[in-house]
Amino acid sequence: MRRAREKPASLGLDPVMAKNLIRVLRAGITVAMGTDSGNIGTLHGVGVLREMAAMEEAGMKPVEVLQAATQGGARVMGREKELGRVAPGALADLLVLEADPRAGTRAFSRIRRVVKDGQVIDPETVIPDGPEALSQRQLNAYNVRNLEAFLAPYAEDVEIRDLDGKVVSKGREALRTRYGALFAQSPSLHCELRGRVTAGSWVVDEERVTGFDPSVVHVLAMYEVVNGRIARVRFMK
């Protein structure tokens, strides 16, 4: 039996802005994807993924979002001959994905290879983030409720366990469903890091979580990193 496709959590777009975006696009005006990365709450890299998801939620087709991120950007910069296309004479800068971008903008986060100036860069050849950096990345994304950035440090088969070691969630998609709903329902959600201990592949964080109005939750979160991704998490409340 095929599982029904899960609907991503809403990004809470301004309906007027979303409607105007589609009006501009359908009028034949060039649309270029861009972000304000560097500002508080807009992270480099993953801010692009959130912007693409917002454009799709506004009503753009995934292929139209891809065109805005490539051809549109090249056109507004006057660099159509060298950017935004795969052709002789263009710069050999490419992303090779593990998913079909025509199916949805989530595919843009499934990067398998990067080609820069004709040089193929494999993720396995890049120095991976250490356990502490991965834990901090997901914490930063949690506090701005950026779902894609939050999920990125986790392994595809990540396990979430309770105090007794019982598996309460398995797999990144289950994590997506769980935290997507949480981020949508708790706009003031915030996790304060009170202390951290790192030992080998493990990171143990003491956290104070607010936003579950009116409750405050104190948690010990244990993150185990395997092959450059968070593979197991255990929560002690």
C-alpha positions, 0 to 999 in steps of 0.5 A, spaced: 500 500 500 502 506 497 503 511 503 499 518 502 504 524 500 505 528 507 503 535 506 509 540 508 507 544 514 505 551 512 510 557 512 505 562 514 506 566 507 503 573 507 497 572 502 497 578 498 505 577 497 504 570 495 498 573 490 502 578 487 508 573 486 504 569 481 501 575 478 508 578 476 510 571 474 504 570 469 504 577 466 511 575 463 515 579 468 522 576 470 522 573 477 529 571 480 529 567 487 534 571 492 534 571 500 537 576 505 541 571 508 546 574 514 540 577 517 538 574 524 533 568 522 536 567 515 541 562 515 546 562 509 545 556 504 538 553 507 535 560 507 535 559 499 531 552 500 526 556 505 525 561 499 524 556 494 519 552 498 515 559 500 515 560 492 512 553 491 507 554 497 505 561 493 503 557 487 509 557 483 510 550 480 517 547 482 520 547 475 518 555 475 522 555 482 528 552 479 527 557 473 527 563 477 533 560 481 537 559 475 535 563 469 531 568 473 537 570 477 542 570 471 537 575 467 537 580 472 544 580 472 545 581 465 549 574 465 544 569 461 550 567 456 554 564 462 549 563 468 543 559 469 543 554 463 547 548 461 550 549 454 557 550 451 560 557 453 557 557 460 560 556 466 560 549 469 557 550 475 552 545 477 548 541 482 547 534 481 541 532 486 538 525 488 531 527 487 527 529 481 526 537 482 520 537 478 516 533 484 517 539 489 522 544 491 524 539 497 528 535 492 533 541 492 536 539 498 538 532 496 544 535 493 549 529 491 554 532 488 557 539 486 560 541 480 564 548 481 568 551 475 568 544 472 571 540 478 566 535 481 566 536 489 563 529 492 561 530 500 565 525 502 571 529 500 569 535 504 571 535 511 565 533 515 562 537 521 564 535 528 558 532 533 558 539 536 557 543 530 552 538 528 548 539 534 549 547 534 546 547 527 540 543 528 539 548 535 540 554 531 535 552 526 530 549 531 530 556 534 528 560 527 523 554 526 527 552 519 525 545 518 529 544 512 535 546 516 533 543 522 533 536 518 539 537 515 544 534 520 540 528 521 541 521 518 536 518 513 535 513 519 535 517 525 532 514 531 529 518 537 529 514 543 526 516 550 529 515 557 528 508 557 531 507 550 524 506 547 524 508 539 519 513 539 521 516 532 525 513 526 527 516 520 528 523 517 521 523 514 518 521 521 522 527 524 519 532 518 512 530 520 513 531 528 517 537 528 514 540 522 507 540 526 511 543 532 514 549 528 507 550 525 503 550 532 508 553 536 511 560 533 514 562 540 518 556 541 525 557 543 530 552 546 536 555 551 542 551 551 544 551 559 550 547 558 554 542 553 558 536 554 562 533 548 565 526 548 567 523 542 561 522 537 557 524 543 554 531 545 550 532 551 546 538 551 542 541 557 536 545 554 531 549 557 525 549 552 519 555 552 514 556 547 509 550 549 505 555 553 504 556 559 509 550 560 517 550 561 521 544 559 527 542 562 531 536 557 537 533 557 538 531 550 544 526 547 546 526 540 550 521 537 554 522 531 555 517 526 558 518 519 558 525 519 550 525 521 546 525 527 544 518 528 541 517 534 538 522 540 535 520 547 531 525 551 531 525 558 526 530 561 
